[in-house]
Amino acid sequence: MAHFVQLDTNNLVIDVIVVANGVISNLPFPESEPVGVAFCQSLYGQDTIWKQTSYNSNFRKHFAGIDYTYSVDLDAFISPKPVGNPSWVLNPVTADWEPPIPMPTDGAYYWNEATVSWVEIPKPPYPSWTLQIYPLPSRWVAPVPYPSDGVPFGPNHYSWDEAGRQWILQPSSDENMDVP
């Protein structure tokens, strides 16, 4: 199957259709494109604009979707710019949006547009804990809620037992205070 996208006059993708290989005479790209374009125009009108896109991204960098843009200069389909990331720039080689600072490779990070920087996601205090992103602020959460009768310090203080994956009541003493 071949995939074709309809473009508006600003090269914005407004539709994506599938054309049977028999319609394009099983021709490979780029020979298939003019045949497919003629077929699409016979269905949608001679004044419509069509480009072939590759489901496997074998040509034109990306499989185009609605709201992608076709760049004549790059002969590539470009995804919409990531929402909330005005600092990101288009890489003309890959046709991908990239942050102005490469992501470090020594851990897990998320992009903070307000500071235009990568923020490291700290390692969990225990392997069984998961990162709760929302509601903000993000925090690590145990698989079992902290007991409702406990406080982090003082009487009824609990510490996490990773082996048993449970909270254990601790005697209150200044030298034995774990923070959840």
C-alpha positions in Angstrom: 0.0 0.0 0.0 1.2 3.5 -0.8 0.3 6.5 1.4 -0.4 10.0 0.0 -1.1 13.2 1.8 -3.1 16.2 0.7 -1.5 19.6 1.3 -3.1 23.0 1.6 -1.5 26.0 -0.2 0.8 26.4 2.8 2.1 22.8 2.5 0.2 21.8 5.7 -1.0 18.2 5.6 -4.8 18.2 5.7 -5.5 14.5 4.8 -3.8 11.1 4.6 -5.1 8.4 2.3 -4.0 4.9 1.3 -3.7 3.9 -2.4 -3.5 0.3 -3.4 -0.2 -0.8 -5.0 -2.0 -1.9 -8.1 -3.1 1.7 -8.7 0.5 2.8 -8.8 1.5 -0.2 -10.9 3.6 -1.5 -8.0 6.2 1.2 -8.8 8.8 2.1 -6.2 9.2 5.7 -5.0 9.8 8.2 -6.6 8.4 6.7 -9.8 5.1 5.9 -8.0 4.5 9.5 -6.9 3.2 11.0 -10.2 1.0 8.0 -10.8 -0.4 8.3 -7.3 -0.8 12.0 -7.5 -2.8 11.7 -10.7 -5.0 9.1 -9.1 -5.7 11.3 -6.0 -6.4 14.3 -8.2 -8.9 12.2 -10.2 -10.8 11.5 -7.0 -10.4 14.9 -5.2 -10.0 17.4 -8.0 -7.2 18.5 -10.3 -6.5 21.6 -8.2 -5.6 19.5 -5.1 -1.9 19.1 -4.0 -0.6 15.6 -3.1 2.7 14.2 -1.9 3.7 10.6 -1.2 4.8 9.7 2.3 6.5 6.6 3.6 4.8 4.6 6.4 8.3 3.2 7.2 10.0 6.7 6.9 12.1 5.4 4.0 11.9 8.8 2.3 11.0 12.3 3.3 12.2 11.7 6.8 8.9 11.0 8.6 5.5 9.4 7.9 3.3 12.4 7.6 0.2 13.0 9.6 -2.4 15.7 9.7 -0.9 19.0 10.7 2.6 18.0 9.6 4.2 20.4 7.2 6.0 19.5 3.9 9.3 21.3 3.5 10.2 21.8 -0.1 13.8 22.8 0.8 14.3 19.6 2.9 12.0 17.4 0.9 10.8 16.2 4.2 7.7 16.1 6.4 8.0 18.0 9.7 5.9 17.3 12.7 4.2 20.2 14.5 6.5 22.0 16.9 6.2 20.5 20.4 3.6 22.5 22.4 5.1 24.5 25.2 8.6 24.3 23.8 9.2 27.5 21.9 13.0 27.3 22.4 13.2 24.1 20.4 14.7 24.3 16.9 14.4 22.3 13.7 17.3 20.1 12.8 17.6 20.4 9.0 19.4 17.1 8.7 16.9 14.9 10.6 13.8 17.2 10.3 13.2 16.7 14.0 12.5 19.4 16.6 15.4 19.5 19.2 16.0 21.3 22.4 18.7 24.0 22.3 20.8 21.9 24.7 21.3 18.2 24.2 19.9 15.9 26.8 22.6 14.5 29.1 23.2 10.8 28.7 24.0 9.9 32.4 20.5 9.6 33.8 16.8 10.3 33.4 15.8 13.9 32.6 12.8 16.0 31.6 12.8 19.3 29.7 12.0 22.5 31.6 11.1 25.2 29.2 10.9 27.9 31.9 14.6 27.5 32.7 15.5 26.2 29.2 17.3 23.3 30.7 17.2 19.6 31.4 16.2 18.6 35.0 17.4 15.3 36.3 14.8 12.9 37.7 16.3 11.7 40.9 16.8 8.0 41.5 14.1 6.4 43.6 14.9 5.8 47.3 13.9 2.2 46.8 13.5 0.1 43.6 9.8 -0.6 44.2 8.9 3.1 44.3 7.4 4.8 41.3 7.6 8.4 40.1 4.4 10.3 40.5 4.5 13.2 38.0 1.1 14.8 38.7 0.0 16.5 40.8 3.1 18.6 41.0 5.6 18.6 42.5 6.8 15.3 41.2 7.7 12.8 43.9 8.6 9.2 44.5 5.7 7.1 45.9 5.9 3.8 47.7 3.7 0.9 46.4 1.8 1.0 49.7 0.6 4.4 51.1 2.2 5.7 54.3 0.1 4.6 57.3 -2.5 7.3 58.2 -1.7 7.0 61.9 2.0 7.8 61.4 4.1 10.9 61.2 7.6 11.1 59.6 9.2 11.7 63.1 8.3 10.9 66.6 5.7 8.4 68.0 4.1 6.1 65.4 7.0 6.7 63.1 7.3 4.2 60.1 10.2 3.2 57.9 10.1 1.4 54.6 10.9 -2.3 54.4 11.9 -2.9 50.8 12.2 -6.7 51.2 8.6 -7.0 52.5 7.4 -3.9 50.6 5.6 -2.6 53.6 5.9 0.2 56.2 7.2 -1.0 59.6 6.4 0.8 62.9 9.6 2.1 64.5 10.2 2.8 68.2 10.6 6.5 68.7 14.2 7.4 69.3 16.4 10.1 67.9 18.9 7.7 66.4 16.4 5.6 64.5 14.5 8.1 62.4 14.0 7.3 58.7 12.2 9.8 56.5 9.6 8.4 54.1 
